Amino acid sequence: MTGGDPQVKRRYSSDRRRTQAERTRRTVLGVARRRFLTDGYAATTMAAVAGEAGVSVETIYKAYGGKAQLVMALFHDAIEGDPGSSTEDRADEISEHEGDPVRRLQAFGGFVAEVMPRVGPLMLLVRATADSHPELTEIWERMNAERLARMTGHARRLHDHGHLRDGVTVEEARDVLWLYSAPDLYDLLVRERGWTIERYGRWIGRAYVDALLP
């Protein structure tokens, strides 16, 4: 008698390892995010994150590199959101296929409101800490450069689809999209002035429409 199909066993074992690896990744990132935002960058050690997450320090270094790189991994994770329904993927789908420019920009406002509670506090922490931790200066620059690159793509599609108001260049549209998706407005309107996230998203969408469309 045989012990069953070895290919099925290998596939099951491989699926189980991937599931466990994803569970570990989510645990590490969850612990790291909470500690960075609660205790601050300087007070958060890789050893503390590893200990609470139940993994070795070497595991985290192997997966992410140093502490600054772990912050960047948190940024990417926050931008993506649910892997089964990535915010970036849905924004790209709208940018490519939504023919009504008003609905497109209103949707962009909704995506900003969806992402900013996840990514805004982290970006603000990096900016506030960069002066005393020079390794974060590069992280801050990368965060903004990646945002700018994505907004360039959205702006170019608005231009190519003939939606921009006369006189609004791709570069100006890019900068407007980039500005309103910055963490500063979220911090001021939601965290300080107490706007609901829904009101904030609607306001961003209207601001995009008013600034860019005929």
C-alpha positions in Angstrom: 0.0 0.0 0.0 1.1 3.5 -0.6 0.8 6.5 1.6 -1.2 8.5 -1.0 -0.3 10.7 -3.9 3.1 12.4 -3.0 2.2 15.3 -5.3 -0.9 16.0 -3.3 1.1 15.8 -0.1 3.8 18.2 -1.4 1.1 20.6 -2.5 -0.6 20.5 0.8 2.7 21.0 2.6 3.6 23.9 0.4 0.1 25.5 0.9 0.4 25.1 4.6 3.9 26.7 4.6 2.7 29.7 2.6 -0.3 30.1 4.9 2.0 30.0 7.9 4.4 32.4 6.3 1.7 34.9 5.6 0.3 34.6 9.1 3.8 35.3 10.5 4.2 38.3 8.1 0.9 39.8 9.2 1.8 39.3 12.9 5.3 40.9 12.5 3.9 43.9 10.6 1.0 44.3 13.0 3.3 44.3 16.0 5.8 46.7 14.3 3.1 49.2 13.3 1.6 49.3 16.8 5.0 49.7 18.5 6.2 52.4 16.1 3.1 54.5 16.4 2.8 54.0 20.2 6.4 54.0 21.4 8.0 55.9 18.6 10.7 55.0 16.1 13.7 55.3 18.5 12.2 53.3 21.3 11.0 50.4 19.1 13.7 47.8 18.7 13.8 44.9 16.4 14.3 42.6 19.3 11.1 43.9 20.9 9.1 43.4 17.7 10.5 39.9 17.3 9.8 38.9 20.9 6.2 40.0 20.8 5.7 38.5 17.3 7.2 35.2 18.4 9.9 35.1 15.8 13.7 35.5 15.9 15.4 38.8 15.2 17.2 37.1 12.4 13.9 36.3 10.8 12.9 39.9 10.6 16.3 41.1 9.4 16.2 38.4 6.7 12.7 39.4 5.5 13.0 43.2 5.7 16.6 44.3 6.4 17.0 47.0 9.1 14.5 49.0 11.1 14.1 51.7 8.4 13.4 49.1 5.8 10.7 47.6 8.1 9.0 51.0 8.2 9.0 51.0 4.4 7.5 47.6 4.4 4.7 48.9 6.6 4.2 51.7 4.2 3.7 49.4 1.3 1.5 47.1 3.3 -0.7 50.1 4.3 -1.0 51.3 0.7 -2.0 47.9 -0.5 -4.6 47.2 2.1 -6.4 43.9 1.8 -4.4 41.6 -0.5 -7.7 40.2 -1.8 -9.0 43.7 -2.8 -5.9 45.9 -3.1 -6.6 49.6 -3.0 -3.9 50.2 -5.6 -5.4 47.7 -8.0 -8.9 49.2 -7.6 -7.6 52.7 -8.2 -5.8 51.5 -11.3 -8.9 49.9 -12.6 -10.9 53.1 -12.1 -8.1 55.2 -13.7 -8.1 53.0 -16.7 -11.7 52.2 -17.3 -14.0 54.8 -15.7 -15.2 57.0 -18.5 -16.9 59.7 -16.4 -14.2 62.0 -15.1 -16.3 63.2 -12.2 -17.0 59.7 -11.0 -13.3 58.9 -11.5 -12.1 61.7 -9.3 -14.7 61.2 -6.7 -13.5 57.6 -6.5 -10.0 58.8 -6.1 -11.2 60.9 -3.1 -12.7 57.7 -1.7 -9.4 55.8 -2.2 -7.5 58.6 -0.4 -9.9 58.3 2.5 -9.6 54.6 2.6 -5.8 54.5 2.6 -4.9 57.6 4.7 -5.9 56.2 8.1 -3.5 53.3 7.5 -0.7 55.2 5.9 -1.0 58.8 7.2 0.1 58.3 10.8 3.1 56.3 9.6 4.2 58.9 7.1 3.9 61.7 9.7 6.0 59.7 12.1 8.7 59.2 9.5 8.7 62.9 8.7 8.8 64.0 12.3 11.6 61.6 13.1 13.8 62.0 10.1 15.9 64.9 11.5 17.1 62.8 14.4 17.4 59.5 12.4 19.0 60.3 9.1 18.2 56.8 7.7 14.5 57.9 7.6 15.3 60.8 5.3 15.7 58.3 2.5 12.5 56.5 3.5 10.5 59.8 3.5 11.9 60.6 0.1 11.0 57.2 -1.2 7.5 57.4 0.1 6.9 60.7 -1.6 8.6 59.6 -4.8 6.4 56.5 -5.0 3.3 58.5 -4.4 4.3 61.0 -7.1 5.0 58.2 -9.6 1.5 56.8 -9.1 -0.1 60.2 -9.4 1.8 60.8 -12.6 0.2 57.7 -14.1 -3.3 58.8 -13.0 -2.7 62.4 -14.3 -1.4 61.1 -17.6 -4.5 58.9 -18.1 -6.8 61.9 -17.3 -4.9 63.9 -20.0 -4.9 61.1 -22.6 -8.6 60.5 -22.1 -9.3 64.2 -22.7 -10.7 65.0 -19.3 -8.4 67.8 -18.0 -9.5 71.4 -18.2 -7.8 73.5 -20.9 -4.5 74.8 -19.6 -4.1 72.1 -17.0 -1.0 70.1 -17.8 -0.1 66.6 -16.8 2.4 68.0 -14.4 -0.1 70.3 -12.7 -2.7 67.5 -12.5 0.0 65.2 -11.0 0.9 67.8 -8.4 -2.8 68.4 -7.5 -3.4 64.6 -7.1 -0.2 64.3 -5.1 -1.0 67.3 -2.8 -4.5 66.2 -1.9 -3.3 62.6 -1.1 -0.7 63.9 1.3 -1.0 63.0 5.0 -1.1 66.6 6.1 -4.7 67.3 5.1 -5.8 64.0 6.8 -4.0 65.1 9.9 -5.6 68.5 10.0 -9.1 67.7 8.9 -9.7 64.3 10.4 -7.4 64.1 13.4 -7.5 67.7 14.5 -10.8 69.1 13.3 -12.8 65.9 13.8 -14.1 65.4 10.3 -15.5 61.9 9.6 -13.5 59.9 7.1 -16.5 59.9 4.8 -16.7 63.7 4.8 -12.9 63.9 4.2 -13.1 61.6 1.2 -16.0 63.5 -0.4 -14.2 66.8 0.1 -11.0 65.4 -1.5 -13.1 64.2 -4.5 -14.8 67.6 -4.9 -11.4 69.3 -4.7 -10.0 67.1 -7.4 -13.0 67.9 -9.7 -12.9 71.6 -9.0 -9.1 71.8 -9.6 -8.8 69.6 -12.7 -12.0 69.4 -14.8 -13.8 71.9 -17.1 
